Amino acid sequence: MTDGIAWLAAPRSIAFGGYSMLLARGLGSEELVARFATTVLGLERTVCPVGELTGADLIELLEDEYGDLCDEIALRHEEHGGWAYAVMYGGWQGGTDDLRPVSRGGAHVFHLEFEEENGKPVPPHFSYLHDGRVMCAFNLHLDRSWGYDGVDGDPEAAAPVERLLNAAGLPGEDLPRQDAHRIALGVLEAHFALTLPRKRILEDPLPAVVLEIA
């Protein structure tokens, strides 16, 4: 029995503002963070370790030492159950461009993101990248908003996911968005065996870094 990822659909499951995280096979968590740092939009950034911190500790550090919470991007990372993962804090919203380079060299990388407090509103988003290619990507409401209508990507990877989502009742015109979010995460959890240690992420200190502007 694992924690899976469907728990991310709960309101403010990680912190105020939503969640953004990476999971990977074929990479250690430090390498995952280092590769991610090269994809952040804007000025060149340096990965600066700040010790082992809880999520609340890291948010407090960003507020006290770096000015406004959203001025910097920070991550807590670890390896668990065969996965490397990195959870983002601070100003991660809109901070990434092309994550394909993170998956170079045969790594399997998954990105889960939800700007929960964005008033537009922005749907949750999922992407699976492998060896520098987008294998599967879609918004978890499976509607026509934000440039997606169904599942994009390599047909061999994307088509099975779309069939599973359809079998689970998505898209559903009358389905509440939070239910669609939870159902879609459950499909991804089962299909890709994705899992995140909920208690570790929410309560325990983990290695943390700030991506400081160089």
Secondary structure, 3 states (H helix, E strand, C coil): CCCCCHHHHCCCCCECCEEEEEEEECCCHHHHHHHHHCCECCCCEEEEEEEEECHHHHHHHHHHHCCCHHHCEEEEEEEECCEEEEEEEECCCCCECCCHHHHHHHCEEEEEEEECCCCCCCCCEEEEEECCEEEEEEECCCCCHHHCCCCECCHHHHHHHHHHHHHCCCCCCCCCHHHHHHHHHHHHHHHHCCCCCHHHHHHCCEEEEEEEEC
